[in-house]
Amino acid sequence: MYRGRSSRALRGTYIYADYCSGDIWGLTRKGAVWMNRLLSASGMSITTFGEDEVGEIYVADTARGRVYRIDDTRPPRTLRR
């Protein structure tokens, strides 16, 4: 669940990914309805997420050996190294 400060649009969003496609998805609740949206077609091999002390979320890309911070929903700059 995104609790960070860098993206108001992501607050309260449950973030998850598909390892095979690298797609990163966000799930949010609007009243009684859950809404799912594609945040990034990253093409990465995402194996884990992490959260820092202020609620920012990070993803690990095993194919490139890097960690990226999720900080926006506007493609293509969704992930920042």
DSSP file (Angstrom, degrees, kcal/mol; ACC not computed):
  #  RESIDUE AA STRUCTURE BP1 BP2  ACC     N-H-->O    O-->H-N    N-H-->O    O-->H-N    TCO  KAPPA ALPHA  PHI   PSI    X-CA   Y-CA   Z-CA
    1    1 A M              0   0    0      0, 0.0     2,-0.5     0, 0.0    13,-0.2   0.000 360.0 360.0 360.0 127.0    0.0    0.0    0.0
    2    2 A Y        +     0   0    0     11,-2.9    10,-2.7     8,-0.4    11,-0.3  -0.613 360.0 158.0 -77.8 124.5    1.5    3.3   -1.0
    3    3 A R        +     0   0    0     52,-1.4    53,-0.2    -2,-0.5    -1,-0.1   0.163  35.2 121.9-126.5  13.2    1.7    5.7    1.9
    4    4 A G        -     0   0    0     51,-1.0    51,-0.1     3,-0.1    52,-0.1   0.041  60.7-132.8 -75.3-177.3    4.4    8.0    0.5
    5    5 A R  S    S+     0   0    0     49,-0.1     3,-0.2     1,-0.1    -1,-0.1   0.568  87.6  77.4-111.6 -16.2    4.5   11.8   -0.1
    6    6 A S  S    S+     0   0    0      1,-0.2     2,-0.4     2,-0.1    65,-0.1   0.704 100.3  37.3 -76.0 -18.1    5.9   12.1   -3.6
    7    7 A S    >>  -     0   0    0      1,-0.1     3,-0.7    63,-0.1     4,-0.6  -0.879  53.2-177.0-138.4 105.6    2.7   11.1   -5.4
    8    8 A R  G >4 S+     0   0    0     -2,-0.4     3,-0.9     1,-0.2    -1,-0.1   0.856  87.4  63.6 -63.8 -34.3   -0.7   12.1   -4.2
    9    9 A A  G 34 S+     0   0    0      1,-0.2    -1,-0.2     3,-0.0    63,-0.1   0.763 104.7  46.2 -62.9 -25.3   -2.3   10.1   -7.1
   10   10 A L  G X4 S+     0   0    0     -3,-0.7     3,-2.4    61,-0.1    -8,-0.4   0.569  78.6 125.3 -95.9  -9.5   -0.9    6.8   -5.6
   11   11 A R  T << S+     0   0    0     -3,-0.9    -8,-0.2    -4,-0.6     3,-0.1  -0.261  83.7  11.0 -56.6 129.9   -1.8    7.4   -1.9
   12   12 A G  T 3  S+     0   0    0    -10,-2.7     2,-0.4     1,-0.3    17,-0.3   0.542  96.3 136.7  80.3   7.3   -3.9    4.4   -0.6
   13   13 A T    <   -     0   0    0     -3,-2.4   -11,-2.9   -11,-0.3     2,-0.6  -0.751  52.6-137.7 -91.8 130.7   -3.1    2.3   -3.7
   14   14 A Y  E     -A   27   0A   0     13,-2.8    13,-2.7    -2,-0.4     2,-0.4  -0.785  26.4-155.5 -82.7 121.3   -2.1   -1.3   -3.4
   15   15 A I  E     +A   26   0A   0     -2,-0.6     2,-0.3    11,-0.2    11,-0.2  -0.854  22.9 156.3-108.1 133.6    0.8   -1.9   -5.8
   16   16 A Y  E     -A   25   0A   0      9,-2.1     9,-3.3    -2,-0.4     2,-0.3  -0.936  20.4-147.7-147.6 168.3    1.6   -5.2   -7.3
   17   17 A A  E     -A   24   0A   0     -2,-0.3     2,-0.6     7,-0.2     7,-0.2  -0.931  17.4-124.7-141.6 160.8    3.4   -6.6  -10.4
   18   18 A D     >  -     0   0    0      5,-2.2     4,-2.6    -2,-0.3    28,-0.3  -0.944  18.8-154.3-105.1 118.0    3.5   -9.4  -12.8
   19   19 A Y  T  4 S+     0   0    0     -2,-0.6    27,-0.2     1,-0.2    -1,-0.1   0.897  90.4  49.1 -60.2 -43.1    7.0  -11.0  -12.9
   20   20 A C  T  4 S+     0   0    0      1,-0.2    -1,-0.2    25,-0.1    -2,-0.0   0.911 124.2  26.3 -68.4 -44.1    6.7  -12.3  -16.5
   21   21 A S  T  4 S-     0   0    0      2,-0.1    22,-0.5    24,-0.0    -2,-0.2   0.747  94.2-131.9 -91.7 -24.8    5.5   -9.1  -18.2
   22   22 A G     <  +     0   0    0     -4,-2.6    20,-1.1     1,-0.3    22,-0.5   0.495  51.8 153.6  82.7   3.5    6.9   -6.5  -15.8
   23   23 A D  E     - B   0  41A   0     -5,-0.3    -5,-2.2    18,-0.2     2,-0.5  -0.442  33.6-150.9 -67.5 137.1    3.6   -4.8  -15.6
   24   24 A I  E     -AB  17  40A   0     16,-3.1    15,-3.0    -7,-0.2    16,-1.7  -0.956  16.3-167.0-112.6 127.0    3.0   -2.8  -12.4
   25   25 A W  E     -AB  16  38A   0     -9,-3.3    -9,-2.1    -2,-0.5     2,-0.4  -0.771  12.2-150.9-115.7 155.0   -0.6   -2.5  -11.3
   26   26 A G  E     -AB  15  37A   0     11,-2.7    11,-2.2    -2,-0.3     2,-0.5  -0.995   5.7-162.4-127.5 132.8   -2.4   -0.3   -8.8
   27   27 A L  E     +AB  14  36A   0    -13,-2.7   -13,-2.8    -2,-0.4     2,-0.3  -0.961  16.1 173.0-116.1 122.8   -5.6   -1.4   -7.0
   28   28 A T  E     - B   0  35A   0      7,-2.8     7,-3.7    -2,-0.5     2,-0.5  -0.923  26.3-128.6-129.7 155.1   -7.7    1.3   -5.3
   29   29 A R  E     - B   0  34A   0     -2,-0.3     2,-0.6   -17,-0.3     5,-0.2  -0.900  16.3-175.1-108.0 128.0  -11.1    1.4   -3.6
   30   30 A K  E >   - B   0  33A   0      3,-3.4     3,-1.9    -2,-0.5     2,-0.4  -0.892  68.5 -58.8-118.5  95.4  -13.7    3.9   -4.6
   31   31 A G  T 3  S-     0   0    0     -2,-0.6     0, 0.0     1,-0.3     0, 0.0  -0.559 120.9 -16.5  66.4-121.2  -16.6    3.3   -2.1
   32   32 A A  T 3  S+     0   0    0     -2,-0.4     2,-0.4    -3,-0.1    -1,-0.3   0.420 123.3  88.6 -93.1  -0.4  -17.7   -0.3   -2.6
   33   33 A V  E <   -B   30   0A   0     -3,-1.9    -3,-3.4     2,-0.0     2,-0.5  -0.843  64.8-147.4-107.2 133.8  -15.9   -0.7   -5.9
   34   34 A W  E     -B   29   0A   0     -2,-0.4     2,-0.4    -5,-0.2    -5,-0.2  -0.847  15.6-158.5 -95.3 132.0  -12.3   -1.8   -6.4
   35   35 A M  E     -B   28   0A   0     -7,-3.7    -7,-2.8    -2,-0.5     2,-0.4  -0.942   3.3-162.0-116.5 132.8  -10.6   -0.3   -9.4
   36   36 A N  E     +B   27   0A   0     -2,-0.4     2,-0.3    -9,-0.2    -9,-0.2  -0.923  14.0 173.4-113.1 134.8   -7.5   -1.8  -11.1
   37   37 A R  E     -B   26   0A   0    -11,-2.2   -11,-2.7    -2,-0.4     2,-0.5  -0.999  35.4-113.9-143.9 147.6   -5.2    0.2  -13.4
   38   38 A L  E     -B   25   0A   0     -2,-0.3   -13,-0.2   -13,-0.2     3,-0.1  -0.670  28.2-179.7 -77.3 122.7   -1.9   -0.4  -15.1
   39   39 A L  E     -     0   0A   0    -15,-3.0     2,-0.3    -2,-0.5   -14,-0.2   0.814  66.2  -4.5 -91.2 -36.9    0.7    2.0  -13.7
   40   40 A S  E     -B   24   0A   0    -16,-1.7   -16,-3.1    35,-0.1     2,-1.0  -0.951  42.8-147.5-160.5 136.4    3.7    0.9  -15.9
   41   41 A A  E     +B   23   0A   0     -2,-0.3   -18,-0.2   -18,-0.2   -19,-0.1  -0.704  40.7 165.8 -96.3  75.9    4.6   -1.6  -18.5
   42   42 A S        -     0   0    0    -20,-1.1    -1,-0.2    -2,-1.0   -19,-0.2   0.761  35.7-143.5 -72.4 -29.3    8.1   -1.6  -17.1
   43   43 A G        +     0   0    0    -22,-0.5   -21,-0.2     1,-0.2   -20,-0.1   0.563  56.1 133.4  74.0   6.9    9.5   -4.7  -18.9
   44   44 A M        -     0   0    0    -22,-0.5     2,-0.9     1,-0.0    -1,-0.2  -0.381  66.8-119.8 -85.9 166.1   11.4   -5.5  -15.7
   45   45 A S        -     0   0    0     -2,-0.1    17,-2.4    -3,-0.1     2,-0.5  -0.805  39.1-167.7-102.6  86.1   11.8   -8.8  -13.8
   46   46 A I  E     +C   61   0B   0     -2,-0.9    15,-0.2   -28,-0.3   -24,-0.1  -0.654  22.5 162.8 -86.2 122.4   10.3   -7.6  -10.5
   47   47 A T  E     +     0   0B   0     13,-1.5     2,-0.3    -2,-0.5    -1,-0.2   0.619  61.3   9.8-111.2 -19.3   10.8  -10.0   -7.6
   48   48 A T  E     -C   60   0B   0     12,-0.6    12,-2.0     2,-0.0     2,-0.3  -0.995  53.8-141.8-158.7 159.4   10.1   -7.8   -4.6
   49   49 A F  E     -C   59   0B   0     -2,-0.3     2,-0.3    10,-0.2    10,-0.2  -0.883  17.6-168.5-118.5 155.2    8.9   -4.5   -3.3
   50   50 A G  E     -C   58   0B   0      8,-2.3     8,-2.9    -2,-0.3     2,-0.4  -0.957   8.7-149.5-139.3 160.7   10.2   -2.5   -0.4
   51   51 A E  E     -C   57   0B   0     -2,-0.3     6,-0.2     6,-0.2     2,-0.1  -0.997  11.0-145.4-133.0 134.0    9.0    0.5    1.6
   52   52 A D    >   -     0   0    0      4,-2.2     3,-1.7    -2,-0.4     6,-0.0  -0.275  40.9 -86.3 -90.0-177.0   11.1    3.1    3.3
   53   53 A E  T 3  S+     0   0    0      1,-0.3    -1,-0.1     2,-0.1    -2,-0.0   0.656 126.8  48.1 -67.4 -16.5   10.4    5.0    6.5
   54   54 A V  T 3  S-     0   0    0      2,-0.1    -1,-0.3     0, 0.0   -49,-0.1   0.272 121.9 -99.5-106.9  10.2    8.3    7.7    4.9
   55   55 A G  S <  S+     0   0    0     -3,-1.7   -52,-1.4     1,-0.3   -51,-1.0   0.501  70.8 146.3  91.4   4.6    6.2    5.2    2.8
   56   56 A E        -     0   0    0    -53,-0.2    -4,-2.2   -54,-0.1     2,-0.4  -0.523  41.5-134.4 -73.5 145.0    7.9    5.4   -0.6
   57   57 A I  E     -CD  51  70B   0     13,-0.6    13,-3.0    -6,-0.2     2,-0.3  -0.826  18.9-167.6-108.2 140.9    7.8    2.1   -2.5
   58   58 A Y  E     -CD  50  69B   0     -8,-2.9    -8,-2.3    -2,-0.4     2,-0.4  -0.907   5.8-154.1-123.4 149.9   10.7    0.5   -4.3
   59   59 A V  E     -CD  49  68B   0      9,-2.7     9,-2.8    -2,-0.3     2,-0.5  -0.960  11.8-137.6-123.9 145.2   10.9   -2.4   -6.7
   60   60 A A  E     -CD  48  67B   0    -12,-2.0   -13,-1.5    -2,-0.4     2,-0.7  -0.892   8.8-158.3-104.3 128.5   13.8   -4.7   -7.4
   61   61 A D  E  >> -CD  46  66B   0      5,-3.1     4,-1.6    -2,-0.5     5,-1.5  -0.904   5.7-172.5-105.6 106.0   14.6   -5.6  -11.0
   62   62 A T  T  45S+     0   0    0    -17,-2.4    -1,-0.1    -2,-0.7   -16,-0.1   0.785  81.2  62.1 -71.5 -26.3   16.6   -8.8  -11.0
   63   63 A A  T  45S+     0   0    0    -18,-0.3    -1,-0.2     1,-0.2   -17,-0.1   0.881 119.8  24.7 -66.1 -37.8   17.3   -8.7  -14.8
   64   64 A R  T  45S-     0   0    0     -3,-0.3    -2,-0.2     2,-0.2    -1,-0.2   0.539 102.4-125.7-103.4 -10.3   19.2   -5.4  -14.4
   65   65 A G  T  <5 +     0   0    0     -4,-1.6     2,-0.3     1,-0.2    -3,-0.2   0.872  67.5 124.0  68.0  37.0   20.3   -5.7  -10.8
   66   66 A R  E   < -D   61   0B   0     -5,-1.5    -5,-3.1     2,-0.0     2,-0.4  -0.859  55.2-138.1-129.0 161.6   18.8   -2.4   -9.8
   67   67 A V  E     -D   60   0B   0     -2,-0.3     2,-0.3    -7,-0.2    -7,-0.2  -0.975  22.0-167.2-118.8 134.6   16.2   -0.9   -7.4
   68   68 A Y  E     -D   59   0B   0     -9,-2.8    -9,-2.7    -2,-0.4     2,-0.5  -0.916  16.4-131.8-122.8 147.0   13.8    1.7   -8.5
   69   69 A R  E     -DE  58  80B   0     11,-3.2    11,-2.2    -2,-0.3     2,-0.6  -0.831  17.2-135.3 -96.0 134.3   11.5    4.0   -6.6
   70   70 A I  E     +DE  57  79B   0    -13,-3.0   -13,-0.6    -2,-0.5     9,-0.2  -0.794  44.0 148.2 -85.3 119.8    7.9    4.3   -7.7
   71   71 A D        +     0   0    0      7,-1.6     2,-0.3    -2,-0.6    -1,-0.1   0.389  53.0  22.4-137.9   5.0    7.1    8.0   -7.6
   72   72 A D        -     0   0    0      6,-0.8    -1,-0.2   -65,-0.1   -65,-0.1  -0.984  51.5-138.6-163.9 166.4    4.5    8.8  -10.3
   73   73 A T  S    S+     0   0    0     -2,-0.3     5,-0.1    -3,-0.1    -1,-0.1   0.367  71.5 103.6-113.5   2.1    1.8    7.4  -12.5
   74   74 A R  S >  S-     0   0    0      3,-0.2     3,-0.7     4,-0.1   -35,-0.1  -0.768  75.4-102.3 -89.8 116.6    2.6    9.2  -15.7
   75   75 A P  T 3  S+     0   0    0      0, 0.0    -2,-0.1     0, 0.0   -35,-0.1  -0.437  92.3  20.6 -71.0 154.2    4.4    6.9  -18.2
   76   76 A P  T 3  S+     0   0    0      0, 0.0     3,-0.5     0, 0.0     2,-0.3  -0.974 121.3  53.7 -94.3   9.3    7.1    6.5  -19.2
   77   77 A R    <   +     0   0    0     -3,-0.7    -3,-0.2     1,-0.2    -6,-0.2  -0.138  68.2 121.8 -93.7  40.0    8.8    8.1  -16.1
   78   78 A T        +     0   0    0     -2,-0.3    -7,-1.6    -5,-0.1    -6,-0.8   0.859  69.9  48.0 -69.0 -35.6    7.0    5.9  -13.6
   79   79 A L  E     -E   70   0B   0     -3,-0.5     2,-0.4    -9,-0.2    -9,-0.2  -0.888  66.5-167.2-114.0 137.6   10.1    4.5  -12.1
   80   80 A R  E      E   69   0B   0    -11,-2.2   -11,-3.2    -2,-0.4    -3,-0.0  -0.982 360.0 360.0-124.8 131.8   13.2    6.4  -11.0
   81   81 A R              0   0    0     -2,-0.4   -14,-0.2   -13,-0.2    -1,-0.1   0.452 360.0 360.0 -79.6 360.0   16.5    4.9  -10.2
